[in-house]
Amino acid sequence: MEGVIDAVTRDLLTRTPGFDWGVTEFVRVVDACLPPRVFHRHCPELARPGVTTPSGVPVQLQLLGADPEALAANARQALRLGATGLDLNFGCPAKLVNRHDGGASLLRDPRRVHAAVLAVSRAVGDEIPVTAKIRLGFSDRRLALACALATQDAGAQRLVVHGRTRDEGYRPPAHWEWIGRIHQRLSIPVVANGDIWTLEDYWKARTLSGCRDVMLGRGALADPWLAARIRHWQATGERLPGTPWRARAQILADFAALQRSTLPERVVTALIKQWLNHMRQRDDEAARRFQAVKRLRELDALLAGLEPPAAATWPPLSVRAETA
Ligand SMILES: Cc1cc2nc3c(=O)[nH]c(=O)nc-3n(C[C@H](O)[C@H](O)[C@H](O)COP(=O)(O)O)c2cc1C
């Protein structure tokens, strides 16, 4: 997620078993073939064997663009740099991106979605998988199925569907039943996305969409153990207890420790507040802490306000062993 889930966050989120794969923030492709440093900045995991997080979860590089030739050139560049999977973004609702003909704006014309996916699929051949992410449309859902079929016909090997149109932004609800209509018609795996914040949401999204897999976005920031929670339930039929504040505080402290070695303190301070802001949507203690620290400018003062304990182990060890 652009500006939110970078390599450090991916590392922290995948330390507990739960995620099968992750995706980078999008690399914006306009017309030129971008230099290697851009790909490495978005995907430092390229330097690791297999392009995985330190815990071994594969990471796909995401491209966002409209021009098939430019996308193909950048796909080849990514392949040369060792990418093990490429994802194409047709979901971004940002006005600036859409005005410059990228992200969800392509959903107005399934032929353009097809051309973009085909160009990338041909560029990488059968060396690495190409996948795609769409919303249900731009202003309405009339072209949802046509766009989904376009990705499949052009060679996408998996499709993530965010169950809203571009104009619906992030307003609830996500229309999981619409994802189901797409899932019924496609032969490639379809992954349901949107508004999965809890284990109960996961059940409903699976039931209404019929999809086997889901993609977590903001829910994984609000509760960094949501993926583990889902996995644990799949494996045992049991619910993990709610995520305690000490575990949230610890992950924020770990985040600060990793980020401050490379980023200015004011940036790290802003990033921690951003993550805490996601946590407070679903947790009362995080909401209280956010109110208490939101005006602090010093990183150490902010961390003191979060009071991370010396050692916090979460989930309980017995649970980790069961889900491994
Ligand atoms: C701040 C922000 C940045 C995002 N950046 C990306 C991105 O770079 N690529 C992408 O495919 N989706 C991106 N998304 C969309 C999410 O991946 C996801 O589809 C959307 O938030 C709905 O799922 P959720 O309700 O689980 O968050 C972004 C969402 C947000 C809120």
The ligand as a Gaussian input file, in Angstrom:
#p B3LYP/6-31G(d) Opt

LIG

0 1
 C       -3.140000       4.530000       1.797000
 C       -3.451000       3.413000       0.851000
 C       -2.531000       3.068000      -0.122000
 C       -2.809000       2.027000      -1.014000
 N       -1.875000       1.684000      -1.956000
 C       -2.102000       0.634000      -2.778000
 C       -1.113000       0.193000      -3.722000
 O       -0.015000       0.773000      -3.835000
 N       -1.411000      -0.877000      -4.498000
 C       -2.603000      -1.542000      -4.391000
 O       -2.822000      -2.522000      -5.120000
 N       -3.547000      -1.152000      -3.531000
 C       -3.324000      -0.091000      -2.729000
 N       -4.287000       0.302000      -1.833000
 C       -5.567000      -0.434000      -1.782000
 C       -5.512000      -1.613000      -0.820000
 O       -4.585000      -2.560000      -1.282000
 C       -6.876000      -2.292000      -0.712000
 O       -7.257000      -2.750000      -1.983000
 C       -7.952000      -1.369000      -0.170000
 O       -7.478000      -0.597000       0.911000
 C       -9.174000      -2.176000       0.279000
 O       -8.806000      -3.182000       1.170000
 P       -8.875000      -2.981000       2.776000
 O      -10.295000      -2.547000       3.086000
 O       -8.503000      -4.318000       3.308000
 O       -7.896000      -1.900000       3.109000
 C       -4.045000       1.338000      -0.946000
 C       -4.963000       1.692000       0.039000
 C       -4.693000       2.715000       0.937000
 C       -5.718000       3.074000       1.991000

